[in-house]
Amino acid sequence: MTTELKMTQLACKALDEKKGIDIKVIDIHEVSVIAEYFVIASGANENQVQAMMQNVEEELGKAGFEPKQIEGSRSSSWVLMDYGDVIIHIFDEENRLFYDLERIWRDGKVVEMTEIMNQD
């Protein structure tokens, strides 16, 4: 299993543990050089967005992965966590609809979370 796939699995699991809404993985490696995967999820409110961010950081940290940068981490409706080949976006529901990253990155391949989680 590749490092970026392992990071993506851990991020999805951490988001799911905090009841992340509509977790999506987009494989963008064929359409962009900025990353291999985008992970996008929503939280119902600011507190859930923060809890999701903290859980992702904790779970990836336990596995030895440190973020290059985290943007919007304090009282924010959109958090971007840059782990190099994996970029995690956590939104409140309103801002996810507004920014609509799935539409912007529609040239990437949407990968089902179950497919990601079942890879070894």
Phi and psi restraints in degrees (range 20) as a CNS / XPLOR table:
assign (resid 1 and name C) (resid 2 and name N)
       (resid 2 and name CA) (resid 2 and name C) 1.0 -73.5 20.0 2
assign (resid 2 and name N) (resid 2 and name CA)
       (resid 2 and name C) (resid 3 and name N) 1.0 158.5 20.0 2
assign (resid 2 and name C) (resid 3 and name N)
       (resid 3 and name CA) (resid 3 and name C) 1.0 -60.7 20.0 2
assign (resid 3 and name N) (resid 3 and name CA)
       (resid 3 and name C) (resid 4 and name N) 1.0 -44.2 20.0 2
assign (resid 3 and name C) (resid 4 and name N)
       (resid 4 and name CA) (resid 4 and name C) 1.0 -66.6 20.0 2
assign (resid 4 and name N) (resid 4 and name CA)
       (resid 4 and name C) (resid 5 and name N) 1.0 -33.3 20.0 2
assign (resid 4 and name C) (resid 5 and name N)
       (resid 5 and name CA) (resid 5 and name C) 1.0 -68.6 20.0 2
assign (resid 5 and name N) (resid 5 and name CA)
       (resid 5 and name C) (resid 6 and name N) 1.0 -40.0 20.0 2
assign (resid 5 and name C) (resid 6 and name N)
       (resid 6 and name CA) (resid 6 and name C) 1.0 -62.4 20.0 2
assign (resid 6 and name N) (resid 6 and name CA)
       (resid 6 and name C) (resid 7 and name N) 1.0 -44.4 20.0 2
assign (resid 6 and name C) (resid 7 and name N)
       (resid 7 and name CA) (resid 7 and name C) 1.0 -60.8 20.0 2
assign (resid 7 and name N) (resid 7 and name CA)
       (resid 7 and name C) (resid 8 and name N) 1.0 -41.5 20.0 2
assign (resid 7 and name C) (resid 8 and name N)
       (resid 8 and name CA) (resid 8 and name C) 1.0 -63.8 20.0 2
assign (resid 8 and name N) (resid 8 and name CA)
       (resid 8 and name C) (resid 9 and name N) 1.0 -43.7 20.0 2
assign (resid 8 and name C) (resid 9 and name N)
       (resid 9 and name CA) (resid 9 and name C) 1.0 -58.9 20.0 2
assign (resid 9 and name N) (resid 9 and name CA)
       (resid 9 and name C) (resid 10 and name N) 1.0 -49.0 20.0 2
assign (resid 9 and name C) (resid 10 and name N)
       (resid 10 and name CA) (resid 10 and name C) 1.0 -62.0 20.0 2
assign (resid 10 and name N) (resid 10 and name CA)
       (resid 10 and name C) (resid 11 and name N) 1.0 -41.3 20.0 2
assign (resid 10 and name C) (resid 11 and name N)
       (resid 11 and name CA) (resid 11 and name C) 1.0 -64.1 20.0 2
assign (resid 11 and name N) (resid 11 and name CA)
       (resid 11 and name C) (resid 12 and name N) 1.0 -44.8 20.0 2
assign (resid 11 and name C) (resid 12 and name N)
       (resid 12 and name CA) (resid 12 and name C) 1.0 -61.6 20.0 2
assign (resid 12 and name N) (resid 12 and name CA)
       (resid 12 and name C) (resid 13 and name N) 1.0 -43.5 20.0 2
assign (resid 12 and name C) (resid 13 and name N)
       (resid 13 and name CA) (resid 13 and name C) 1.0 -62.1 20.0 2
assign (resid 13 and name N) (resid 13 and name CA)
       (resid 13 and name C) (resid 14 and name N) 1.0 -44.6 20.0 2
assign (resid 13 and name C) (resid 14 and name N)
       (resid 14 and name CA) (resid 14 and name C) 1.0 -65.0 20.0 2
assign (resid 14 and name N) (resid 14 and name CA)
       (resid 14 and name C) (resid 15 and name N) 1.0 -39.8 20.0 2
assign (resid 14 and name C) (resid 15 and name N)
       (resid 15 and name CA) (resid 15 and name C) 1.0 -66.6 20.0 2
assign (resid 15 and name N) (resid 15 and name CA)
       (resid 15 and name C) (resid 16 and name N) 1.0 -41.7 20.0 2
assign (resid 15 and name C) (resid 16 and name N)
       (resid 16 and name CA) (resid 16 and name C) 1.0 -65.2 20.0 2
assign (resid 16 and name N) (resid 16 and name CA)
       (resid 16 and name C) (resid 17 and name N) 1.0 -38.1 20.0 2
assign (resid 16 and name C) (resid 17 and name N)
       (resid 17 and name CA) (resid 17 and name C) 1.0 -60.0 20.0 2
assign (resid 17 and name N) (resid 17 and name CA)
       (resid 17 and name C) (resid 18 and name N) 1.0 -30.1 20.0 2
assign (resid 17 and name C) (resid 18 and name N)
       (resid 18 and name CA) (resid 18 and name C) 1.0 -99.8 20.0 2
assign (resid 18 and name N) (resid 18 and name CA)
       (resid 18 and name C) (resid 19 and name N) 1.0 22.0 20.0 2
assign (resid 18 and name C) (resid 19 and name N)
       (resid 19 and name CA) (resid 19 and name C) 1.0 62.3 20.0 2
assign (resid 19 and name N) (resid 19 and name CA)
       (resid 19 and name C) (resid 20 and name N) 1.0 38.6 20.0 2
assign (resid 19 and name C) (resid 20 and name N)
       (resid 20 and name CA) (resid 20 and name C) 1.0 -57.4 20.0 2
assign (resid 20 and name N) (resid 20 and name CA)
       (resid 20 and name C) (resid 21 and name N) 1.0 143.2 20.0 2
assign (resid 20 and name C) (resid 21 and name N)
       (resid 21 and name CA) (resid 21 and name C) 1.0 -98.9 20.0 2
assign (resid 21 and name N) (resid 21 and name CA)
       (resid 21 and name C) (resid 22 and name N) 1.0 131.5 20.0 2
assign (resid 21 and name C) (resid 22 and name N)
       (resid 22 and name CA) (resid 22 and name C) 1.0 52.2 20.0 2
assign (resid 22 and name N) (resid 22 and name CA)
       (resid 22 and name C) (resid 23 and name N) 1.0 57.9 20.0 2
assign (resid 22 and name C) (resid 23 and name N)
       (resid 23 and name CA) (resid 23 and name C) 1.0 -71.9 20.0 2
assign (resid 23 and name N) (resid 23 and name CA)
       (resid 23 and name C) (resid 24 and name N) 1.0 124.5 20.0 2
assign (resid 23 and name C) (resid 24 and name N)
       (resid 24 and name CA) (resid 24 and name C) 1.0 -125.0 20.0 2
assign (resid 24 and name N) (resid 24 and name CA)
       (resid 24 and name C) (resid 25 and name N) 1.0 144.6 20.0 2
assign (resid 24 and name C) (resid 25 and name N)
       (resid 25 and name CA) (resid 25 and name C) 1.0 -118.8 20.0 2
assign (resid 25 and name N) (resid 25 and name CA)
       (resid 25 and name C) (resid 26 and name N) 1.0 129.4 20.0 2
assign (resid 25 and name C) (resid 26 and name N)
       (resid 26 and name CA) (resid 26 and name C) 1.0 -119.6 20.0 2
assign (resid 26 and name N) (resid 26 and name CA)
       (resid 26 and name C) (resid 27 and name N) 1.0 120.9 20.0 2
assign (resid 26 and name C) (resid 27 and name N)
       (resid 27 and name CA) (resid 27 and name C) 1.0 -82.6 20.0 2
assign (resid 27 and name N) (resid 27 and name CA)
       (resid 27 and name C) (resid 28 and name N) 1.0 111.5 20.0 2
assign (resid 27 and name C) (resid 28 and name N)
       (resid 28 and name CA) (resid 28 and name C) 1.0 -111.4 20.0 2
assign (resid 28 and name N) (resid 28 and name CA)
       (resid 28 and name C) (resid 29 and name N) 1.0 8.8 20.0 2
assign (resid 28 and name C) (resid 29 and name N)
       (resid 29 and name CA) (resid 29 and name C) 1.0 -62.7 20.0 2
assign (resid 29 and name N) (resid 29 and name CA)
       (resid 29 and name C) (resid 30 and name N) 1.0 -25.1 20.0 2
assign (resid 29 and name C) (resid 30 and name N)
       (resid 30 and name CA) (resid 30 and name C) 1.0 -86.6 20.0 2
assign (resid 30 and name N) (resid 30 and name CA)
       (resid 30 and name C) (resid 31 and name N) 1.0 -11.6 20.0 2
assign (resid 30 and name C) (resid 31 and name N)
       (resid 31 and name CA) (resid 31 and name C) 1.0 -117.1 20.0 2
assign (resid 31 and name N) (resid 31 and name CA)
       (resid 31 and name C) (resid 32 and name N) 1.0 -5.4 20.0 2
assign (resid 31 and name C) (resid 32 and name N)
       (resid 32 and name CA) (resid 32 and name C) 1.0 -155.2 20.0 2
assign (resid 32 and name N) (resid 32 and name CA)
       (resid 32 and name C) (resid 33 and name N) 1.0 153.0 20.0 2
assign (resid 32 and name C) (resid 33 and name N)
       (resid 33 and name CA) (resid 33 and name C) 1.0 -98.2 20.0 2
assign (resid 33 and name N) (resid 33 and name CA)
       (resid 33 and name C) (resid 34 and name N) 1.0 -1.7 20.0 2
assign (resid 33 and name C) (resid 34 and name N)
       (resid 34 and name CA) (resid 34 and name C) 1.0 -75.5 20.0 2
assign (resid 34 and name N) (resid 34 and name CA)
       (resid 34 and name C) (resid 35 and name N) 1.0 -24.8 20.0 2
assign (resid 34 and name C) (resid 35 and name N)
       (resid 35 and name CA) (resid 35 and name C) 1.0 -167.1 20.0 2
assign (resid 35 and name N) (resid 35 and name CA)
       (resid 35 and name C) (resid 36 and name N) 1.0 170.7 20.0 2
assign (resid 35 and name C) (resid 36 and name N)
       (resid 36 and name CA) (resid 36 and name C) 1.0 -90.8 20.0 2
assign (resid 36 and name N) (resid 36 and name CA)
       (resid 36 and name C) (resid 37 and name N) 1.0 -43.3 20.0 2
assign (resid 36 and name C) (resid 37 and name N)
       (resid 37 and name CA) (resid 37 and name C) 1.0 -134.1 20.0 2
assign (resid 37 and name N) (resid 37 and name CA)
       (resid 37 and name C) (resid 38 and name N) 1.0 144.0 20.0 2
assign (resid 37 and name C) (resid 38 and name N)
       (resid 38 and name CA) (resid 38 and name C) 1.0 -106.3 20.0 2
assign (resid 38 and name N) (resid 38 and name CA)
       (resid 38 and name C) (resid 39 and name N) 1.0 135.5 20.0 2
assign (resid 38 and name C) (resid 39 and name N)
       (resid 39 and name CA) (resid 39 and name C) 1.0 -114.9 20.0 2
assign (resid 39 and name N) (resid 39 and name CA)
       (resid 39 and name C) (resid 40 and name N) 1.0 126.3 20.0 2
assign (resid 39 and name C) (resid 40 and name N)
       (resid 40 and name CA) (resid 40 and name C) 1.0 -124.8 20.0 2
assign (resid 40 and name N) (resid 40 and name CA)
       (resid 40 and name C) (resid 41 and name N) 1.0 132.0 20.0 2
assign (resid 40 and name C) (resid 41 and name N)
       (resid 41 and name CA) (resid 41 and name C) 1.0 -147.9 20.0 2
assign (resid 41 and name N) (resid 41 and name CA)
       (resid 41 and name C) (resid 42 and name N) 1.0 160.4 20.0 2
assign (resid 41 and name C) (resid 42 and name N)
       (resid 42 and name CA) (resid 42 and name C) 1.0 -119.3 20.0 2
assign (resid 42 and name N) (resid 42 and name CA)
       (resid 42 and name C) (resid 43 and name N) 1.0 152.7 20.0 2
assign (resid 42 and name C) (resid 43 and name N)
       (resid 43 and name CA) (resid 43 and name C) 1.0 -120.6 20.0 2
assign (resid 43 and name N) (resid 43 and name CA)
       (resid 43 and name C) (resid 44 and name N) 1.0 154.3 20.0 2
assign (resid 43 and name C) (resid 44 and name N)
       (resid 44 and name CA) (resid 44 and name C) 1.0 -71.6 20.0 2
assign (resid 44 and name N) (resid 44 and name CA)
       (resid 44 and name C) (resid 45 and name N) 1.0 -25.4 20.0 2
assign (resid 44 and name C) (resid 45 and name N)
       (resid 45 and name CA) (resid 45 and name C) 1.0 -156.7 20.0 2
assign (resid 45 and name N) (resid 45 and name CA)
       (resid 45 and name C) (resid 46 and name N) 1.0 176.1 20.0 2
assign (resid 45 and name C) (resid 46 and name N)
       (resid 46 and name CA) (resid 46 and name C) 1.0 -59.5 20.0 2
assign (resid 46 and name N) (resid 46 and name CA)
       (resid 46 and name C) (resid 47 and name N) 1.0 -39.8 20.0 2
assign (resid 46 and name C) (resid 47 and name N)
       (resid 47 and name CA) (resid 47 and name C) 1.0 -63.7 20.0 2
assign (resid 47 and name N) (resid 47 and name CA)
       (resid 47 and name C) (resid 48 and name N) 1.0 -40.4 20.0 2
assign (resid 47 and name C) (resid 48 and name N)
       (resid 48 and name CA) (resid 48 and name C) 1.0 -68.3 20.0 2
assign (resid 48 and name N) (resid 48 and name CA)
       (resid 48 and name C) (resid 49 and name N) 1.0 -40.4 20.0 2
assign (resid 48 and name C) (resid 49 and name N)
       (resid 49 and name CA) (resid 49 and name C) 1.0 -57.6 20.0 2
assign (resid 49 and name N) (resid 49 and name CA)
       (resid 49 and name C) (resid 50 and name N) 1.0 -44.4 20.0 2
assign (resid 49 and name C) (resid 50 and name N)
       (resid 50 and name CA) (resid 50 and name C) 1.0 -64.4 20.0 2
assign (resid 50 and name N) (resid 50 and name CA)
       (resid 50 and name C) (resid 51 and name N) 1.0 -43.6 20.0 2
assign (resid 50 and name C) (resid 51 and name N)
       (resid 51 and name CA) (resid 51 and name C) 1.0 -62.8 20.0 2
assign (resid 51 and name N) (resid 51 and name CA)
       (resid 51 and name C) (resid 52 and name N) 1.0 -39.9 20.0 2
assign (resid 51 and name C) (resid 52 and name N)
       (resid 52 and name CA) (resid 52 and name C) 1.0 -64.4 20.0 2
assign (resid 52 and name N) (resid 52 and name CA)
       (resid 52 and name C) (resid 53 and name N) 1.0 -45.5 20.0 2
assign (resid 52 and name C) (resid 53 and name N)
       (resid 53 and name CA) (resid 53 and name C) 1.0 -59.9 20.0 2
assign (resid 53 and name N) (resid 53 and name CA)
       (resid 53 and name C) (resid 54 and name N) 1.0 -46.9 20.0 2
assign (resid 53 and name C) (resid 54 and name N)
       (resid 54 and name CA) (resid 54 and name C) 1.0 -63.5 20.0 2
assign (resid 54 and name N) (resid 54 and name CA)
       (resid 54 and name C) (resid 55 and name N) 1.0 -39.0 20.0 2
assign (resid 54 and name C) (resid 55 and name N)
       (resid 55 and name CA) (resid 55 and name C) 1.0 -67.8 20.0 2
assign (resid 55 and name N) (resid 55 and name CA)
       (resid 55 and name C) (resid 56 and name N) 1.0 -40.3 20.0 2
assign (resid 55 and name C) (resid 56 and name N)
       (resid 56 and name CA) (resid 56 and name C) 1.0 -61.4 20.0 2
assign (resid 56 and name N) (resid 56 and name CA)
       (resid 56 and name C) (resid 57 and name N) 1.0 -47.7 20.0 2
assign (resid 56 and name C) (resid 57 and name N)
       (resid 57 and name CA) (resid 57 and name C) 1.0 -61.2 20.0 2
assign (resid 57 and name N) (resid 57 and name CA)
       (resid 57 and name C) (resid 58 and name N) 1.0 -40.9 20.0 2
assign (resid 57 and name C) (resid 58 and name N)
       (resid 58 and name CA) (resid 58 and name C) 1.0 -67.2 20.0 2
assign (resid 58 and name N) (resid 58 and name CA)
       (resid 58 and name C) (resid 59 and name N) 1.0 -47.7 20.0 2
assign (resid 58 and name C) (resid 59 and name N)
       (resid 59 and name CA) (resid 59 and name C) 1.0 -67.3 20.0 2
assign (resid 59 and name N) (resid 59 and name CA)
       (resid 59 and name C) (resid 60 and name N) 1.0 -42.2 20.0 2
assign (resid 59 and name C) (resid 60 and name N)
       (resid 60 and name CA) (resid 60 and name C) 1.0 -68.4 20.0 2
assign (resid 60 and name N) (resid 60 and name CA)
       (resid 60 and name C) (resid 61 and name N) 1.0 -36.6 20.0 2
assign (resid 60 and name C) (resid 61 and name N)
       (resid 61 and name CA) (resid 61 and name C) 1.0 -61.9 20.0 2
assign (resid 61 and name N) (resid 61 and name CA)
       (resid 61 and name C) (resid 62 and name N) 1.0 -40.9 20.0 2
assign (resid 61 and name C) (resid 62 and name N)
       (resid 62 and name CA) (resid 62 and name C) 1.0 -59.7 20.0 2
assign (resid 62 and name N) (resid 62 and name CA)
       (resid 62 and name C) (resid 63 and name N) 1.0 -32.0 20.0 2
assign (resid 62 and name C) (resid 63 and name N)
       (resid 63 and name CA) (resid 63 and name C) 1.0 -87.4 20.0 2
assign (resid 63 and name N) (resid 63 and name CA)
       (resid 63 and name C) (resid 64 and name N) 1.0 1.6 20.0 2
assign (resid 63 and name C) (resid 64 and name N)
       (resid 64 and name CA) (resid 64 and name C) 1.0 92.5 20.0 2
assign (resid 64 and name N) (resid 64 and name CA)
       (resid 64 and name C) (resid 65 and name N) 1.0 11.1 20.0 2
assign (resid 64 and name C) (resid 65 and name N)
       (resid 65 and name CA) (resid 65 and name C) 1.0 -101.7 20.0 2
assign (resid 65 and name N) (resid 65 and name CA)
       (resid 65 and name C) (resid 66 and name N) 1.0 124.8 20.0 2
assign (resid 65 and name C) (resid 66 and name N)
       (resid 66 and name CA) (resid 66 and name C) 1.0 -112.7 20.0 2
assign (resid 66 and name N) (resid 66 and name CA)
       (resid 66 and name C) (resid 67 and name N) 1.0 139.6 20.0 2
assign (resid 66 and name C) (resid 67 and name N)
       (resid 67 and name CA) (resid 67 and name C) 1.0 -69.8 20.0 2
assign (resid 67 and name N) (resid 67 and name CA)
       (resid 67 and name C) (resid 68 and name N) 1.0 143.9 20.0 2
assign (resid 67 and name C) (resid 68 and name N)
       (resid 68 and name CA) (resid 68 and name C) 1.0 -72.8 20.0 2
assign (resid 68 and name N) (resid 68 and name CA)
       (resid 68 and name C) (resid 69 and name N) 1.0 -35.6 20.0 2
assign (resid 68 and name C) (resid 69 and name N)
       (resid 69 and name CA) (resid 69 and name C) 1.0 -163.3 20.0 2
assign (resid 69 and name N) (resid 69 and name CA)
       (resid 69 and name C) (resid 70 and name N) 1.0 146.0 20.0 2
assign (resid 69 and name C) (resid 70 and name N)
       (resid 70 and name CA) (resid 70 and name C) 1.0 -127.5 20.0 2
assign (resid 70 and name N) (resid 70 and name CA)
       (resid 70 and name C) (resid 71 and name N) 1.0 125.7 20.0 2
assign (resid 70 and name C) (resid 71 and name N)
       (resid 71 and name CA) (resid 71 and name C) 1.0 -112.9 20.0 2
assign (resid 71 and name N) (resid 71 and name CA)
       (resid 71 and name C) (resid 72 and name N) 1.0 141.1 20.0 2
assign (resid 71 and name C) (resid 72 and name N)
       (resid 72 and name CA) (resid 72 and name C) 1.0 75.3 20.0 2
assign (resid 72 and name N) (resid 72 and name CA)
       (resid 72 and name C) (resid 73 and name N) 1.0 30.7 20.0 2
assign (resid 72 and name C) (resid 73 and name N)
       (resid 73 and name CA) (resid 73 and name C) 1.0 -79.7 20.0 2
assign (resid 73 and name N) (resid 73 and name CA)
       (resid 73 and name C) (resid 74 and name N) 1.0 -18.6 20.0 2
assign (resid 73 and name C) (resid 74 and name N)
       (resid 74 and name CA) (resid 74 and name C) 1.0 -106.5 20.0 2
assign (resid 74 and name N) (resid 74 and name CA)
       (resid 74 and name C) (resid 75 and name N) 1.0 122.6 20.0 2
assign (resid 74 and name C) (resid 75 and name N)
       (resid 75 and name CA) (resid 75 and name C) 1.0 39.7 20.0 2
assign (resid 75 and name N) (resid 75 and name CA)
       (resid 75 and name C) (resid 76 and name N) 1.0 59.4 20.0 2
assign (resid 75 and name C) (resid 76 and name N)
       (resid 76 and name CA) (resid 76 and name C) 1.0 -124.2 20.0 2
assign (resid 76 and name N) (resid 76 and name CA)
       (resid 76 and name C) (resid 77 and name N) 1.0 153.0 20.0 2
assign (resid 76 and name C) (resid 77 and name N)
       (resid 77 and name CA) (resid 77 and name C) 1.0 -96.7 20.0 2
assign (resid 77 and name N) (resid 77 and name CA)
       (resid 77 and name C) (resid 78 and name N) 1.0 -0.9 20.0 2
assign (resid 77 and name C) (resid 78 and name N)
       (resid 78 and name CA) (resid 78 and name C) 1.0 -148.5 20.0 2
assign (resid 78 and name N) (resid 78 and name CA)
       (resid 78 and name C) (resid 79 and name N) 1.0 122.3 20.0 2
assign (resid 78 and name C) (resid 79 and name N)
       (resid 79 and name CA) (resid 79 and name C) 1.0 -115.6 20.0 2
assign (resid 79 and name N) (resid 79 and name CA)
       (resid 79 and name C) (resid 80 and name N) 1.0 132.1 20.0 2
assign (resid 79 and name C) (resid 80 and name N)
       (resid 80 and name CA) (resid 80 and name C) 1.0 -114.3 20.0 2
assign (resid 80 and name N) (resid 80 and name CA)
       (resid 80 and name C) (resid 81 and name N) 1.0 123.7 20.0 2
assign (resid 80 and name C) (resid 81 and name N)
       (resid 81 and name CA) (resid 81 and name C) 1.0 -115.5 20.0 2
assign (resid 81 and name N) (resid 81 and name CA)
       (resid 81 and name C) (resid 82 and name N) 1.0 113.1 20.0 2
assign (resid 81 and name C) (resid 82 and name N)
       (resid 82 and name CA) (resid 82 and name C) 1.0 -98.8 20.0 2
assign (resid 82 and name N) (resid 82 and name CA)
       (resid 82 and name C) (resid 83 and name N) 1.0 110.4 20.0 2
assign (resid 82 and name C) (resid 83 and name N)
       (resid 83 and name CA) (resid 83 and name C) 1.0 -109.4 20.0 2
assign (resid 83 and name N) (resid 83 and name CA)
       (resid 83 and name C) (resid 84 and name N) 1.0 28.4 20.0 2
assign (resid 83 and name C) (resid 84 and name N)
       (resid 84 and name CA) (resid 84 and name C) 1.0 82.5 20.0 2
assign (resid 84 and name N) (resid 84 and name CA)
       (resid 84 and name C) (resid 85 and name N) 1.0 -98.0 20.0 2
assign (resid 84 and name C) (resid 85 and name N)
       (resid 85 and name CA) (resid 85 and name C) 1.0 -77.0 20.0 2
assign (resid 85 and name N) (resid 85 and name CA)
       (resid 85 and name C) (resid 86 and name N) 1.0 -9.4 20.0 2
assign (resid 85 and name C) (resid 86 and name N)
       (resid 86 and name CA) (resid 86 and name C) 1.0 -128.8 20.0 2
assign (resid 86 and name N) (resid 86 and name CA)
       (resid 86 and name C) (resid 87 and name N) 1.0 125.2 20.0 2
assign (resid 86 and name C) (resid 87 and name N)
       (resid 87 and name CA) (resid 87 and name C) 1.0 -118.4 20.0 2
assign (resid 87 and name N) (resid 87 and name CA)
       (resid 87 and name C) (resid 88 and name N) 1.0 125.5 20.0 2
assign (resid 87 and name C) (resid 88 and name N)
       (resid 88 and name CA) (resid 88 and name C) 1.0 -108.9 20.0 2
assign (resid 88 and name N) (resid 88 and name CA)
       (resid 88 and name C) (resid 89 and name N) 1.0 127.1 20.0 2
assign (resid 88 and name C) (resid 89 and name N)
       (resid 89 and name CA) (resid 89 and name C) 1.0 -114.1 20.0 2
assign (resid 89 and name N) (resid 89 and name CA)
       (resid 89 and name C) (resid 90 and name N) 1.0 123.8 20.0 2
assign (resid 89 and name C) (resid 90 and name N)
       (resid 90 and name CA) (resid 90 and name C) 1.0 -121.0 20.0 2
assign (resid 90 and name N) (resid 90 and name CA)
       (resid 90 and name C) (resid 91 and name N) 1.0 120.7 20.0 2
assign (resid 90 and name C) (resid 91 and name N)
       (resid 91 and name CA) (resid 91 and name C) 1.0 -118.0 20.0 2
assign (resid 91 and name N) (resid 91 and name CA)
       (resid 91 and name C) (resid 92 and name N) 1.0 159.5 20.0 2
assign (resid 91 and name C) (resid 92 and name N)
       (resid 92 and name CA) (resid 92 and name C) 1.0 -79.1 20.0 2
assign (resid 92 and name N) (resid 92 and name CA)
       (resid 92 and name C) (resid 93 and name N) 1.0 164.3 20.0 2
assign (resid 92 and name C) (resid 93 and name N)
       (resid 93 and name CA) (resid 93 and name C) 1.0 -63.2 20.0 2
assign (resid 93 and name N) (resid 93 and name CA)
       (resid 93 and name C) (resid 94 and name N) 1.0 -38.8 20.0 2
assign (resid 93 and name C) (resid 94 and name N)
       (resid 94 and name CA) (resid 94 and name C) 1.0 -63.1 20.0 2
assign (resid 94 and name N) (resid 94 and name CA)
       (resid 94 and name C) (resid 95 and name N) 1.0 -46.8 20.0 2
assign (resid 94 and name C) (resid 95 and name N)
       (resid 95 and name CA) (resid 95 and name C) 1.0 -71.6 20.0 2
assign (resid 95 and name N) (resid 95 and name CA)
       (resid 95 and name C) (resid 96 and name N) 1.0 -29.9 20.0 2
assign (resid 95 and name C) (resid 96 and name N)
       (resid 96 and name CA) (resid 96 and name C) 1.0 -62.4 20.0 2
assign (resid 96 and name N) (resid 96 and name CA)
       (resid 96 and name C) (resid 97 and name N) 1.0 -43.7 20.0 2
assign (resid 96 and name C) (resid 97 and name N)
       (resid 97 and name CA) (resid 97 and name C) 1.0 -64.0 20.0 2
assign (resid 97 and name N) (resid 97 and name CA)
       (resid 97 and name C) (resid 98 and name N) 1.0 -40.4 20.0 2
assign (resid 97 and name C) (resid 98 and name N)
       (resid 98 and name CA) (resid 98 and name C) 1.0 -64.5 20.0 2
assign (resid 98 and name N) (resid 98 and name CA)
       (resid 98 and name C) (resid 99 and name N) 1.0 -49.5 20.0 2
assign (resid 98 and name C) (resid 99 and name N)
       (resid 99 and name CA) (resid 99 and name C) 1.0 -80.0 20.0 2
assign (resid 99 and name N) (resid 99 and name CA)
       (resid 99 and name C) (resid 100 and name N) 1.0 -27.9 20.0 2
assign (resid 99 and name C) (resid 100 and name N)
       (resid 100 and name CA) (resid 100 and name C) 1.0 44.7 20.0 2
assign (resid 100 and name N) (resid 100 and name CA)
       (resid 100 and name C) (resid 101 and name N) 1.0 57.7 20.0 2
assign (resid 100 and name C) (resid 101 and name N)
       (resid 101 and name CA) (resid 101 and name C) 1.0 -61.5 20.0 2
assign (resid 101 and name N) (resid 101 and name CA)
       (resid 101 and name C) (resid 102 and name N) 1.0 -30.6 20.0 2
assign (resid 101 and name C) (resid 102 and name N)
       (resid 102 and name CA) (resid 102 and name C) 1.0 -60.8 20.0 2
assign (resid 102 and name N) (resid 102 and name CA)
       (resid 102 and name C) (resid 103 and name N) 1.0 -37.3 20.0 2
assign (resid 102 and name C) (resid 103 and name N)
       (resid 103 and name CA) (resid 103 and name C) 1.0 -71.2 20.0 2
assign (resid 103 and name N) (resid 103 and name CA)
       (resid 103 and name C) (resid 104 and name N) 1.0 -44.7 20.0 2
assign (resid 103 and name C) (resid 104 and name N)
       (resid 104 and name CA) (resid 104 and name C) 1.0 -60.6 20.0 2
assign (resid 104 and name N) (resid 104 and name CA)
       (resid 104 and name C) (resid 105 and name N) 1.0 -39.1 20.0 2
assign (resid 104 and name C) (resid 105 and name N)
       (resid 105 and name CA) (resid 105 and name C) 1.0 -102.5 20.0 2
assign (resid 105 and name N) (resid 105 and name CA)
       (resid 105 and name C) (resid 106 and name N) 1.0 30.1 20.0 2
assign (resid 105 and name C) (resid 106 and name N)
       (resid 106 and name CA) (resid 106 and name C) 1.0 -64.8 20.0 2
assign (resid 106 and name N) (resid 106 and name CA)
       (resid 106 and name C) (resid 107 and name N) 1.0 -16.4 20.0 2
assign (resid 106 and name C) (resid 107 and name N)
       (resid 107 and name CA) (resid 107 and name C) 1.0 -75.0 20.0 2
assign (resid 107 and name N) (resid 107 and name CA)
       (resid 107 and name C) (resid 108 and name N) 1.0 -15.3 20.0 2
assign (resid 107 and name C) (resid 108 and name N)
       (resid 108 and name CA) (resid 108 and name C) 1.0 -77.4 20.0 2
assign (resid 108 and name N) (resid 108 and name CA)
       (resid 108 and name C) (resid 109 and name N) 1.0 171.0 20.0 2
assign (resid 108 and name C) (resid 109 and name N)
       (resid 109 and name CA) (resid 109 and name C) 1.0 -101.1 20.0 2
assign (resid 109 and name N) (resid 109 and name CA)
       (resid 109 and name C) (resid 110 and name N) 1.0 120.7 20.0 2
assign (resid 109 and name C) (resid 110 and name N)
       (resid 110 and name CA) (resid 110 and name C) 1.0 -73.1 20.0 2
assign (resid 110 and name N) (resid 110 and name CA)
       (resid 110 and name C) (resid 111 and name N) 1.0 127.2 20.0 2
assign (resid 110 and name C) (resid 111 and name N)
       (resid 111 and name CA) (resid 111 and name C) 1.0 -110.9 20.0 2
assign (resid 111 and name N) (resid 111 and name CA)
       (resid 111 and name C) (resid 112 and name N) 1.0 127.1 20.0 2
assign (resid 111 and name C) (resid 112 and name N)
       (resid 112 and name CA) (resid 112 and name C) 1.0 -64.3 20.0 2
assign (resid 112 and name N) (resid 112 and name CA)
       (resid 112 and name C) (resid 113 and name N) 1.0 139.1 20.0 2
assign (resid 112 and name C) (resid 113 and name N)
       (resid 113 and name CA) (resid 113 and name C) 1.0 -58.0 20.0 2
assign (resid 113 and name N) (resid 113 and name CA)
       (resid 113 and name C) (resid 114 and name N) 1.0 -36.7 20.0 2
assign (resid 113 and name C) (resid 114 and name N)
       (resid 114 and name CA) (resid 114 and name C) 1.0 -64.0 20.0 2
assign (resid 114 and name N) (resid 114 and name CA)
       (resid 114 and name C) (resid 115 and name N) 1.0 -35.2 20.0 2
assign (resid 114 and name C) (resid 115 and name N)
       (resid 115 and name CA) (resid 115 and name C) 1.0 -65.7 20.0 2
assign (resid 115 and name N) (resid 115 and name CA)
       (resid 115 and name C) (resid 116 and name N) 1.0 -41.7 20.0 2
assign (resid 115 and name C) (resid 116 and name N)
       (resid 116 and name CA) (resid 116 and name C) 1.0 -63.9 20.0 2
assign (resid 116 and name N) (resid 116 and name CA)
       (resid 116 and name C) (resid 117 and name N) 1.0 -45.9 20.0 2
assign (resid 116 and name C) (resid 117 and name N)
       (resid 117 and name CA) (resid 117 and name C) 1.0 -69.0 20.0 2
assign (resid 117 and name N) (resid 117 and name CA)
       (resid 117 and name C) (resid 118 and name N) 1.0 -25.2 20.0 2
assign (resid 117 and name C) (resid 118 and name N)
       (resid 118 and name CA) (resid 118 and name C) 1.0 -91.7 20.0 2
assign (resid 118 and name N) (resid 118 and name CA)
       (resid 118 and name C) (resid 119 and name N) 1.0 3.6 20.0 2
assign (resid 118 and name C) (resid 119 and name N)
       (resid 119 and name CA) (resid 119 and name C) 1.0 -82.9 20.0 2
assign (resid 119 and name N) (resid 119 and name CA)
       (resid 119 and name C) (resid 120 and name N) 1.0 143.8 20.0 2
